[in-house]
Amino acid sequence: MKKYHLSQLDIGRVLGTMDSQIMYGFASRLDEINALADTTEGFVWRLQTDEGNATSIHVFDDDMLLINMSVWESIE
C-alpha cells in the first residue's frame, strides 16, 4: 500500500515589512498560529527557519512576497 501526503504552498504579497505597523496583527500572532498547526491532527511538516517560521525565506527576487508550505497526512 502506497502512502501519500497532501502538501500546500501559499504565496502572498504583504503590504509592508514584518516589523511594520501594517503587518503587526499578522506578525504578532504568527507563533500562535504555527503552534496550532504543529499540534493539529494530521500535521506532518511545515517550512520554517530556525526562528520557527518562513517569513525570512524568499524564493523570488521580491521581499514583499511571503511563502508558506505545509504537509498533511490527508485533506481531512
N, C-alpha and C positions, 0 to 999 in steps of 0.2 A: 504494500500500500504506500503510495506516494503522499507526502505531506506538503501542503502549500501554505504560504502565508500571504497576507494582504499588506501591501505597502502603500503609503500615502505620501505624496510630495506636494507641498504647498509653496507657492512663490507669491509674495506680496510686496507691493510698493508702500513704504512707510512715508508719513508726512513730515518726519523730522528724525534727527538722530535719537538713539535710545536714551540719551540723557537730557533730551529737550522736554519742555513743559507739555507739548502736544502729545508726546508719547508716554507721559507719566502713568496714565491709567493702565496701559498695556504693560509697560516695563515693571511697574510696581507689583503686578500680580503674576508675573511670568513664573517665578519659582513655585507659587501655589498651584498654578495650572499644570506645570510639568510634574509636580509631585502627585497630583490627581491622576494624570495619565500613567505614571510609573506604577501606581497601585491598582489600576483598573484591570479587571479580569480580561484575559486575552492579550494583554500588552506583551510585546516581545522585546522591542528595542526602539530607541529614538536617536537621531543625530544630535550630538552635543559635543562641546569642547570641555576642557577641564573646569570651566565655570558652570557647567550644568545646563547650558542652552546652546542654541545655534545662531544667536544674533551676531556673532562676530565672523561667521563663515560667509564668505562672499564668493560665489561661483561665477558671477558675471562681473564685468568691469563697471559696476554701479553700486555704490554704497547704500543707496536708498532701496535696494531690493533685499528682502529677507527670505530665507528659505527655512523650511521645516520638513523633516521626514520622520515617519514613524512606521513601525512594522507591527502587525497584529496577527493573532492566530487565525482569525476569520472575520467576516464582515459583521457578525453578531457582536 
